[in-house]
């Protein structure tokens, strides 16, 4: 009887050992897969600064309202450093004091755009410089809706007449005039230094397991799996820099206003980076989603069904806990310190 009892215990022990070994092996595979996945989000070195004098000049001009027609609106008005270089207004006001149709997009990480990446919600500008020039001449800083809009020559002369600016232009762009091209080039050089601040998520990717909560870790797995967020929000900046119709707008054609003959570009907007996304509600190009949970629920519903809607909009059903986990993950993407302090203007 003792042998039988011992034999039974031995069999149970062996079975338990086999089961434990199988679970351990599966866990080891899961851990290895997670480590590999985390490496896809490892951030690269900051974008290289080619001309420090030009960047500093751009910093001053970015904060200077004299670059606008009214002398009241600066670039920083719609791109606050404390809000991930964006705003929390559903729609921005232009230089004439009127609401625009869209929320100002974040400028975080624009220095990492691949060559030829279009800028803005609808990608109408091929470069940062083109976007800045457009904003000053005909866009949100131009007072275009007034009876007597200020000509760009007036703005150029205004900046040129300030001795400190004349000196800085000569140092940063020797031999070149103080004109719109120089102004836009300097501001763009500054904007390309807007690096996302180190976040708890970055620390976790680097190996600090305690840097983010268990909820955020589950959210990361969901983000890359069941929730399919990674389909558009990929890489360390969490964006594919492409345009998708996710079924939000019924009037604004987005990219379709530029690519008028491309069906899939109708109502399509550029995928924003999710870096520091928790700092800048409301969300979407028109501020139509008040919270991150609202954004998640929009994706669950699938948005407006139409020929242009992205095929990446998949049917989705999440639990309350899964939604909380996804929000926890996105909250872990906020960097710090991030942004810049207002300089003393000349």
C-alpha positions as CSV (number, residue, x, y, z in Angstrom):
1,X,0.0,0.0,0.0
2,X,2.8,2.4,0.8
3,X,4.4,1.8,-2.6
4,X,1.1,2.3,-4.3
5,X,0.6,5.5,-2.4
6,X,4.1,6.6,-3.2
7,X,3.6,5.7,-6.8
8,X,0.4,7.7,-7.0
9,X,2.2,10.7,-5.5
10,X,5.1,10.3,-7.9
11,X,2.7,10.2,-10.9
12,X,0.9,13.3,-9.6
13,X,4.3,15.0,-9.0
14,X,5.5,14.2,-12.5
15,X,2.2,15.4,-14.1
16,X,2.4,18.6,-12.1
17,X,6.0,19.1,-13.1
18,X,5.1,18.6,-16.8
19,X,2.2,21.0,-16.6
20,X,4.3,23.5,-14.7
21,X,7.1,23.1,-17.3
22,X,4.6,23.7,-20.1
23,X,3.2,26.8,-18.5
24,X,6.7,28.0,-17.7
25,X,7.7,27.5,-21.3
26,X,4.6,29.3,-22.6
27,X,5.2,32.2,-20.1
28,X,8.9,32.3,-21.3
29,X,7.6,32.6,-24.9
30,X,5.2,35.3,-23.9
31,X,7.9,37.2,-22.1
32,X,10.2,37.0,-25.1
33,X,7.5,38.1,-27.4
34,X,6.7,41.1,-25.1
35,X,10.4,42.1,-25.0
36,X,10.6,41.9,-28.8
37,X,7.5,44.0,-29.1
38,X,8.8,46.6,-26.7
39,X,11.9,47.1,-28.8
40,X,9.7,48.4,-31.7
41,X,8.9,51.4,-29.4
42,X,12.5,52.1,-28.4
43,X,13.1,55.8,-29.1
44,X,16.0,56.9,-31.3
45,X,18.5,59.7,-30.5
46,X,17.1,63.3,-30.8
47,X,17.0,64.8,-34.3
48,X,20.4,66.4,-35.1
49,X,20.6,70.2,-34.9
50,X,22.4,71.5,-37.9
51,X,22.4,75.2,-37.2
52,X,22.1,76.2,-33.5
53,X,21.9,79.9,-34.3
54,X,19.0,79.3,-36.7
55,X,17.2,77.3,-34.0
56,X,17.5,80.0,-31.4
57,X,16.3,82.6,-34.0
58,X,13.3,80.4,-34.7
59,X,12.6,80.1,-30.9
60,X,12.2,83.8,-30.7
61,X,10.1,84.1,-33.8
62,X,7.9,81.2,-32.7
63,X,7.0,83.1,-29.5
64,X,6.8,86.5,-31.2
65,X,3.3,87.8,-32.1
66,X,4.9,90.4,-34.4
67,X,5.2,87.6,-37.0
68,X,1.4,87.7,-37.3
69,X,-0.6,90.3,-39.2
70,X,-2.4,91.6,-36.0
71,X,0.8,91.4,-33.9
72,X,-1.4,89.5,-31.4
73,X,-1.0,85.9,-32.5
74,X,2.2,83.9,-32.2
75,X,2.9,80.3,-33.3
76,X,2.9,79.4,-29.6
77,X,-0.7,80.6,-29.3
78,X,-1.9,77.4,-31.0
79,X,1.0,75.2,-30.0
80,X,1.6,75.4,-26.2
81,X,4.7,73.6,-24.9
82,X,2.8,72.7,-21.7
83,X,0.2,70.8,-23.7
84,X,2.5,68.7,-25.9
85,X,2.9,71.6,-28.4
86,X,-0.8,71.6,-29.0
87,X,-3.9,73.1,-27.4
88,X,-7.0,72.0,-25.4
89,X,-9.4,74.2,-27.5
90,X,-11.7,72.1,-29.7
91,X,-11.1,74.6,-32.4
92,X,-8.4,77.3,-32.7
93,X,-9.1,81.0,-33.3
94,X,-7.4,82.7,-36.2
95,X,-5.8,86.1,-36.3
96,X,-9.1,87.7,-37.1
97,X,-10.6,86.4,-33.9
98,X,-12.8,83.8,-35.6
99,X,-12.9,80.1,-34.8
100,X,-11.3,77.8,-37.4
101,X,-12.8,74.5,-38.4
102,X,-10.1,72.3,-36.8
103,X,-8.1,71.9,-33.7
104,X,-4.4,72.7,-33.9
105,X,-2.4,69.5,-34.3
106,X,0.6,68.7,-32.0
107,X,4.1,69.5,-33.2
108,X,5.7,66.8,-31.1
109,X,8.4,64.9,-33.0
110,X,8.0,66.7,-36.3
111,X,11.8,66.6,-36.6
112,X,11.5,62.9,-37.2
113,X,9.2,63.2,-40.2
114,X,10.6,61.2,-43.2
115,X,11.5,63.4,-46.2
116,X,8.4,64.2,-48.2
117,X,6.0,63.6,-45.3
118,X,3.0,66.0,-45.8
119,X,2.2,68.3,-42.9
120,X,-1.0,69.1,-41.2
121,X,-4.4,67.4,-40.8
122,X,-5.0,67.3,-44.5
123,X,-1.3,67.3,-45.7
124,X,-1.7,70.3,-47.9
125,X,1.8,71.4,-47.1
126,X,4.8,69.4,-48.3
127,X,7.1,70.8,-45.6
128,X,7.1,72.5,-42.3
129,X,8.4,75.6,-44.0
130,X,5.5,75.6,-46.4
131,X,3.0,75.2,-43.5
132,X,4.5,78.2,-41.7
133,X,4.5,80.4,-44.8
134,X,1.0,79.5,-45.5
135,X,-0.1,80.3,-42.0
136,X,1.5,83.7,-42.1
137,X,0.4,84.7,-45.6
138,X,-3.2,83.2,-46.0
139,X,-3.8,81.1,-42.9
140,X,-4.5,81.5,-39.2
141,X,-2.0,84.3,-38.7
142,X,-2.9,86.4,-41.7
143,X,-6.0,88.4,-40.8
144,X,-7.3,87.2,-44.2
145,X,-10.9,87.9,-43.2
146,X,-10.5,91.6,-42.6
147,X,-11.2,94.3,-45.2
148,X,-7.5,95.3,-45.2
149,X,-5.4,92.2,-44.6
150,X,-1.7,93.0,-43.8
151,X,0.7,92.2,-46.6
152,X,3.6,89.9,-45.9
153,X,6.0,92.7,-46.9
154,X,4.8,94.7,-43.9
155,X,5.6,91.7,-41.5
156,X,9.0,91.3,-43.1
157,X,9.8,95.0,-42.7
158,X,8.5,94.9,-39.1
159,X,11.0,92.1,-38.2
160,X,13.8,93.5,-40.2
161,X,13.5,96.8,-38.3
162,X,14.3,95.2,-35.0
163,X,18.1,95.5,-34.5
164,X,18.4,92.2,-32.5
165,X,16.6,90.3,-35.2
166,X,18.8,91.8,-37.9
167,X,21.9,90.7,-36.0
168,X,20.5,87.2,-35.4
169,X,19.5,86.7,-39.0
170,X,23.0,87.7,-40.1
171,X,24.5,85.1,-37.8
172,X,22.1,82.3,-38.6
173,X,21.7,83.0,-42.4
174,X,24.7,85.0,-43.5
175,X,24.2,86.9,-46.7
176,X,20.5,86.2,-46.9
177,X,17.7,88.8,-46.5
178,X,15.3,89.0,-43.6
179,X,12.3,87.8,-45.5
180,X,9.4,85.3,-45.2
181,X,11.7,82.4,-46.4
182,X,14.1,83.1,-43.6
183,X,11.4,83.5,-41.0
184,X,9.8,80.2,-42.0
185,X,13.1,78.4,-42.1
186,X,14.1,79.6,-38.7
187,X,10.7,78.6,-37.1
188,X,10.8,75.2,-38.8
189,X,14.3,74.6,-37.5
190,X,13.1,75.3,-34.0
191,X,10.0,73.1,-34.4
192,X,12.2,70.2,-35.4
193,X,13.7,70.2,-32.0
194,X,10.4,69.5,-30.3
195,X,11.3,66.1,-28.9
196,X,8.8,64.1,-26.8
197,X,10.0,64.2,-23.2
198,X,11.1,60.9,-21.6
199,X,7.9,59.1,-20.4
200,X,7.2,56.3,-17.9
201,X,6.6,54.2,-21.0
202,X,10.1,54.9,-22.2
203,X,11.5,53.8,-18.9
204,X,9.5,50.6,-19.0
205,X,10.7,49.9,-22.5
206,X,14.3,50.4,-21.2
207,X,13.8,47.8,-18.6
208,X,12.3,49.4,-15.5
209,X,9.3,47.1,-14.8
210,X,8.0,49.4,-12.1
211,X,7.8,52.5,-14.3
212,X,4.2,51.9,-15.4
213,X,1.2,50.3,-13.8
214,X,0.0,46.7,-14.4
215,X,-3.1,48.3,-16.0
216,X,-0.9,50.2,-18.5
217,X,1.1,47.0,-19.3
218,X,-2.2,45.3,-20.1
219,X,-3.2,48.3,-22.2
220,X,0.0,48.0,-24.2
221,X,-0.8,44.4,-25.0
222,X,-4.3,45.4,-26.0
223,X,-3.0,48.3,-28.0
224,X,-0.8,45.9,-30.1
225,X,-3.4,43.1,-30.1
226,X,-7.1,43.0,-29.7
227,X,-7.7,46.7,-29.9
228,X,-5.6,47.0,-33.2
229,X,-4.5,50.5,-32.4
230,X,-1.1,49.7,-33.7
231,X,-2.5,49.5,-37.2
232,X,-2.1,53.3,-37.4
233,X,-0.3,54.3,-34.3
234,X,2.9,52.4,-34.8
235,X,6.6,53.0,-34.0
236,X,8.1,55.0,-31.1
237,X,6.1,58.1,-32.0
238,X,2.9,56.0,-32.3
239,X,1.9,57.2,-35.7
240,X,2.2,56.0,-39.3
241,X,2.1,59.6,-40.5
242,X,-0.5,58.6,-43.0
243,X,-4.1,59.6,-43.7
244,X,-7.2,57.6,-42.8
245,X,-10.9,58.1,-42.8
246,X,-12.0,56.9,-39.4
247,X,-15.5,58.0,-39.8
248,X,-15.6,61.2,-37.8
249,X,-16.4,64.1,-40.2
250,X,-19.5,64.6,-42.3
251,X,-18.5,68.0,-43.8
252,X,-14.7,68.4,-43.7
253,X,-13.2,66.4,-46.5
254,X,-9.7,66.5,-44.9
255,X,-7.1,65.0,-47.2
256,X,-9.9,64.8,-49.8
257,X,-9.8,68.6,-50.2
258,X,-6.3,68.1,-51.6
259,X,-6.5,64.6,-53.2
260,X,-9.9,65.2,-54.7
261,X,-9.9,62.2,-57.0
262,X,-8.8,59.6,-54.5
263,X,-11.8,57.9,-52.9
264,X,-9.9,56.6,-49.9
265,X,-8.7,60.1,-49.0
266,X,-12.1,61.6,-48.7
267,X,-12.7,62.6,-45.0
268,X,-9.2,61.3,-44.2
269,X,-7.0,63.0,-41.7
270,X,-3.4,62.5,-40.7
271,X,-2.7,60.1,-37.8
272,X,-1.5,62.2,-34.9
273,X,1.2,61.0,-32.6
274,X,0.0,59.7,-29.2
275,X,3.0,61.0,-27.4
276,X,1.8,63.1,-24.5
277,X,-1.8,62.6,-25.8
278,X,-3.3,62.8,-22.3
279,X,-2.2,66.4,-22.0
280,X,-4.3,67.7,-24.9
281,X,-8.0,66.8,-24.9
282,X,-10.4,67.0,-26.6
283,X,-9.4,64.7,-29.5
284,X,-9.8,64.2,-33.3
285,X,-9.3,67.0,-35.8
286,X,-12.4,68.7,-34.7
287,X,-12.2,68.1,-30.9
288,X,-15.4,65.9,-31.2
289,X,-14.1,63.3,-28.6
290,X,-13.9,64.8,-25.1
291,X,-11.8,62.1,-23.5
292,X,-9.5,59.2,-24.4
293,X,-12.3,56.8,-23.4
294,X,-14.6,58.6,-25.9
295,X,-11.9,58.0,-28.6
296,X,-11.8,54.3,-27.8
297,X,-15.6,54.0,-27.9
298,X,-15.6,55.7,-31.3
299,X,-13.3,53.0,-32.6
300,X,-15.5,50.4,-31.1
301,X,-18.5,51.7,-33.0
302,X,-16.5,52.0,-36.3
303,X,-17.5,55.5,-37.3
304,X,-19.5,56.5,-40.4
305,X,-19.8,53.7,-42.9
306,X,-18.9,55.0,-46.4
307,X,-16.7,54.1,-49.4
308,X,-13.7,56.1,-48.0
309,X,-13.8,54.6,-44.5
310,X,-10.5,52.9,-43.8
311,X,-10.5,49.1,-43.9
312,X,-8.5,49.2,-40.7
313,X,-11.6,50.2,-38.9
314,X,-12.4,46.7,-37.6
315,X,-15.4,45.6,-35.5
316,X,-14.3,45.8,-31.8
317,X,-15.8,45.1,-28.5
318,X,-14.0,45.9,-25.3
319,X,-14.8,45.6,-21.6
320,X,-14.8,48.5,-19.2
321,X,-11.5,47.2,-17.7
322,X,-9.9,46.9,-21.1
323,X,-10.9,50.5,-21.9
324,X,-9.4,51.6,-18.6
325,X,-6.2,49.7,-19.4
326,X,-5.9,51.3,-22.8
327,X,-6.3,54.8,-21.2
328,X,-3.7,53.9,-18.6
329,X,-1.3,53.0,-21.3
330,X,-1.8,56.2,-23.2
331,X,-1.4,58.2,-20.0
332,X,2.0,56.6,-19.5
333,X,3.1,58.2,-22.8
334,X,3.3,61.7,-21.3
335,X,6.8,63.0,-21.2
336,X,8.5,65.2,-18.7
337,X,10.2,67.6,-18.7
338,X,8.7,68.6,-22.0
339,X,8.3,71.9,-23.8
340,X,10.1,75.2,-23.4
341,X,9.8,78.5,-21.5
342,X,9.0,81.8,-23.1
343,X,12.1,83.6,-24.2
344,X,12.8,87.3,-23.7
345,X,11.9,88.8,-27.1
346,X,14.0,91.5,-28.7
